[in-house]
Amino acid sequence: MTSQQKHFLIGKRVLRRIEGPTGEVIAQEGDLVTFEMIQKAKSSDQLLILSLNVE
């Protein structure tokens, strides 16, 4: 994911709870996407899920 794509996601509202494969919560429904959230999603292989579940 390019930095331009990351900047597009930052500040968007998350539509549903997103968890990593170990059950760790990456984002709650209603959260605003942060850079840290993107990093956590990327390290948990959930970045695509995160990017498809924002408005």
RAZI-V420483 format. One record per residue. N is the residue number from 1. NEAR is the number of other C-alpha atoms within 12 Angstrom. D_FIRST is the distance of its C-alpha to the first C-alpha in Angstrom with 1 decimal. Layout:
# RAZI-V420483
N/NEAR/D_FIRST + N/NEAR/D_FIRST
This chain:
# RAZI-V420483
1/15/0.0 + 2/9/3.8 + 3/12/6.6 + 4/9/8.1 + 5/14/6.2 + 6/24/6.9 + 7/16/10.3 + 8/19/10.8 + 9/30/10.8 + 10/24/13.0 + 11/20/16.6 + 12/25/16.3 + 13/24/18.8 + 14/27/18.1 + 15/20/20.3 + 16/22/21.1 + 17/23/21.3 + 18/33/18.4 + 19/24/19.5 + 20/22/18.3 + 21/15/20.2 + 22/12/22.9 + 23/12/23.5 + 24/17/21.9 + 25/20/21.1 + 26/33/17.6 + 27/35/18.5 + 28/20/21.7 + 29/20/22.5 + 30/17/22.8 + 31/24/20.7 + 32/25/18.7 + 33/33/15.0 + 34/23/14.9 + 35/22/12.6 + 36/18/14.5 + 37/32/14.0 + 38/34/10.2 + 39/22/10.9 + 40/23/13.6 + 41/29/11.8 + 42/22/9.3 + 43/18/12.5 + 44/23/14.3 + 45/19/12.1 + 46/27/12.3 + 47/29/8.9 + 48/20/9.5 + 49/22/13.0 + 50/38/12.3 + 51/30/10.3 + 52/16/13.3 + 53/24/15.9 + 54/27/15.8 + 55/19/18.1
